[in-house]
Amino acid sequence: MEYGLTMHAREALVERGIAVEWMEAALSDPMLVLPDPDDPAVERRFRRIAEFEGRVLGAAVDTKVEPLRTVSVFFDRKMKGRL
């Protein structure tokens, strides 16, 4: 899957210790996709990461550009138990 990363997303991967492979799994094979509450062009894609104690990884993706651009990557505590 082709995708771009904003500077914020690049920094978030490093600062939050998120493996690129985990982000790519959330982008290409999400377990849940929700609209961003603040921007209709952004999707939030979620995937449980077994290698990280089953925590839920979220990726905010700008869908109005090609290739898709990842805006942010984060572990979402609010999603615990939802996936």
Backbone as CSV, one residue per row, in Angstrom:
resi,resn,N_x,N_y,N_z,CA_x,CA_y,CA_z,C_x,C_y,C_z
1,MET,0.846,-1.178,0.000,0.000,0.000,0.000,0.891,1.240,0.000
2,GLU,0.572,2.166,-0.886,1.311,3.422,-0.924,0.678,4.419,0.029
3,TYR,1.526,5.179,0.708,1.039,6.205,1.629,2.138,7.232,1.850
4,GLY,1.742,8.409,2.286,2.683,9.445,2.685,2.566,9.666,4.177
5,LEU,3.518,10.353,4.740,3.514,10.672,6.171,3.754,12.162,6.363
6,THR,2.969,12.781,7.234,3.270,14.160,7.603,4.461,14.137,8.562
7,MET,5.045,15.293,8.785,6.154,15.395,9.735,5.680,14.954,11.121
8,HIS,4.468,15.342,11.497,3.939,14.944,12.800,3.865,13.420,12.908
9,ALA,3.385,12.752,11.865,3.286,11.284,11.897,4.668,10.649,12.019
10,ARG,5.648,11.178,11.309,7.024,10.647,11.407,7.555,10.773,12.839
11,GLU,7.338,11.941,13.421,7.803,12.174,14.793,7.059,11.280,15.783
12,ALA,5.752,11.091,15.565,4.948,10.262,16.466,5.426,8.817,16.461
13,LEU,5.793,8.298,15.303,6.306,6.923,15.230,7.515,6.751,16.140
14,VAL,8.425,7.705,16.067,9.659,7.625,16.855,9.378,7.862,18.341
15,GLU,8.703,8.960,18.642,8.468,9.340,20.040,7.617,8.329,20.799
16,ARG,6.678,7.689,20.107,5.762,6.757,20.762,6.184,5.308,20.631
17,GLY,7.329,5.071,19.988,7.848,3.714,19.861,6.953,2.802,19.033
18,ILE,6.374,3.357,17.981,5.454,2.596,17.136,6.217,2.061,15.924
19,ALA,6.146,0.758,15.733,6.819,0.132,14.587,6.080,0.494,13.299
20,VAL,6.825,0.758,12.254,6.238,1.093,10.957,5.318,-0.036,10.486
21,GLU,5.706,-1.282,10.756,4.900,-2.431,10.344,3.522,-2.407,11.003
22,TRP,3.464,-1.960,12.256,2.173,-1.865,12.956,1.293,-0.809,12.296
23,MET,1.886,0.339,11.974,1.129,1.397,11.311,0.625,0.918,9.957
24,GLU,1.482,0.240,9.198,1.085,-0.249,7.886,-0.050,-1.258,7.984
25,ALA,-0.053,-2.082,9.019,-1.151,-3.041,9.220,-2.455,-2.302,9.503
26,ALA,-2.383,-1.243,10.309,-3.588,-0.455,10.607,-4.093,0.251,9.352
27,LEU,-3.194,0.688,8.492,-3.591,1.371,7.263,-4.211,0.416,6.253
28,SER,-3.567,-0.723,6.038,-3.997,-1.628,4.972,-5.059,-2.634,5.390
29,ASP,-5.115,-2.975,6.680,-6.068,-3.988,7.144,-6.655,-3.582,8.500
30,PRO,-7.365,-2.456,8.544,-7.906,-1.996,9.827,-9.020,-2.908,10.327
31,MET,-9.144,-2.996,11.648,-10.232,-3.752,12.254,-11.477,-2.875,12.406
32,LEU,-11.267,-1.556,12.385,-12.358,-0.597,12.520,-11.940,0.699,11.834
33,VAL,-12.876,1.316,11.111,-12.640,2.611,10.471,-13.751,3.552,10.918
34,LEU,-13.357,4.718,11.434,-14.312,5.721,11.898,-13.975,7.074,11.276
35,PRO,-14.977,7.915,11.058,-14.677,9.261,10.565,-14.056,10.092,11.685
36,ASP,-13.200,11.003,11.308,-12.637,11.937,12.279,-13.730,12.926,12.678
37,PRO,-13.912,13.183,13.977,-14.987,14.081,14.390,-14.789,15.540,13.968
38,ASP,-13.557,15.923,13.626,-13.275,17.314,13.292,-13.060,17.586,11.804
39,ASP,-12.782,16.532,11.022,-12.451,16.740,9.612,-13.029,15.598,8.786
40,PRO,-14.023,15.866,7.944,-14.654,14.797,7.171,-13.731,14.134,6.142
41,ALA,-12.615,14.747,5.823,-11.676,14.155,4.871,-10.724,13.170,5.545
42,VAL,-10.782,13.101,6.876,-9.858,12.245,7.629,-10.601,11.035,8.176
43,GLU,-9.980,9.863,7.991,-10.472,8.617,8.584,-9.544,8.222,9.715
44,ARG,-10.113,7.600,10.717,-9.303,6.997,11.777,-9.390,5.490,11.613
45,ARG,-8.237,4.861,11.405,-8.172,3.413,11.189,-7.524,2.780,12.414
46,PHE,-8.156,1.732,12.926,-7.724,1.109,14.176,-7.413,-0.366,13.978
47,ARG,-6.398,-0.824,14.697,-6.027,-2.238,14.671,-5.393,-2.606,16.007
48,ARG,-5.798,-3.757,16.534,-5.187,-4.262,17.762,-3.809,-4.815,17.414
49,ILE,-2.823,-4.490,18.259,-1.444,-4.923,18.030,-1.091,-5.986,19.065
50,ALA,-1.136,-7.236,18.656,-0.874,-8.358,19.567,0.526,-8.269,20.179
51,GLU,1.487,-7.822,19.393,2.871,-7.738,19.863,3.075,-6.646,20.912
52,PHE,2.073,-5.811,21.103,2.172,-4.723,22.071,1.031,-4.838,23.086
53,GLU,0.941,-6.019,23.681,-0.038,-6.318,24.733,-1.477,-6.121,24.274
54,GLY,-1.736,-6.259,22.976,-3.085,-6.140,22.453,-3.636,-4.730,22.440
55,ARG,-2.769,-3.741,22.653,-3.241,-2.345,22.636,-3.713,-1.974,21.234
56,VAL,-4.590,-0.978,21.163,-5.188,-0.565,19.893,-4.424,0.626,19.321
57,LEU,-3.946,0.434,18.103,-3.222,1.489,17.393,-4.188,2.202,16.470
58,GLY,-4.145,3.519,16.490,-4.949,4.326,15.590,-4.064,5.091,14.631
59,ALA,-4.555,5.233,13.413,-3.852,6.039,12.415,-4.874,6.983,11.789
60,ALA,-4.608,8.267,11.850,-5.466,9.264,11.214,-4.948,9.480,9.799
61,VAL,-5.835,9.285,8.814,-5.432,9.285,7.410,-6.225,10.321,6.625
62,ASP,-5.504,11.176,5.904,-6.133,12.158,5.018,-6.494,11.436,3.719
63,THR,-7.785,11.283,3.455,-8.240,10.516,2.299,-8.431,11.365,1.045
64,LYS,-8.236,12.670,1.147,-8.480,13.526,-0.022,-7.246,13.676,-0.918
65,VAL,-6.154,13.023,-0.573,-4.940,13.088,-1.393,-4.535,11.675,-1.821
66,GLU,-3.820,11.586,-2.919,-3.288,10.313,-3.409,-1.782,10.427,-3.509
67,PRO,-1.015,9.525,-2.966,-1.495,8.434,-2.123,-1.997,8.985,-0.789
68,LEU,-2.721,8.145,-0.050,-3.215,8.547,1.266,-2.067,9.079,2.107
69,ARG,-2.377,10.050,2.970,-1.331,10.631,3.820,-1.705,10.404,5.277
70,THR,-0.782,9.783,6.006,-0.986,9.555,7.430,-0.658,10.842,8.170
71,VAL,-1.645,11.328,8.917,-1.515,12.587,9.636,-0.965,12.363,11.039
72,SER,-1.395,11.268,11.688,-0.950,10.963,13.045,-1.080,9.475,13.306
73,VAL,-0.301,8.994,14.266,-0.328,7.592,14.690,-0.284,7.600,16.210
74,PHE,-1.140,6.787,16.837,-1.253,6.854,18.301,-1.865,5.573,18.850
75,PHE,-1.556,5.261,20.095,-2.255,4.201,20.798,-3.451,4.844,21.482
76,ASP,-4.626,4.261,21.285,-5.874,4.853,21.753,-6.428,4.072,22.942
77,ARG,-6.294,4.618,24.138,-6.780,3.955,25.348,-8.298,3.825,25.360
78,LYS,-8.995,4.744,24.713,-10.456,4.714,24.684,-10.998,3.528,23.884
79,MET,-10.179,2.970,23.012,-10.608,1.837,22.185,-10.419,0.500,22.886
80,LYS,-9.802,0.500,24.059,-9.562,-0.747,24.792,-10.887,-1.482,25.005
81,GLY,-10.917,-2.739,24.630,-12.105,-3.546,24.789,-13.128,-3.399,23.676
82,ARG,-12.899,-2.498,22.729,-13.841,-2.307,21.620,-13.477,-3.147,20.409
83,LEU,-12.234,-3.614,20.341,-11.805,-4.452,19.214,-11.465,-5.838,19.701
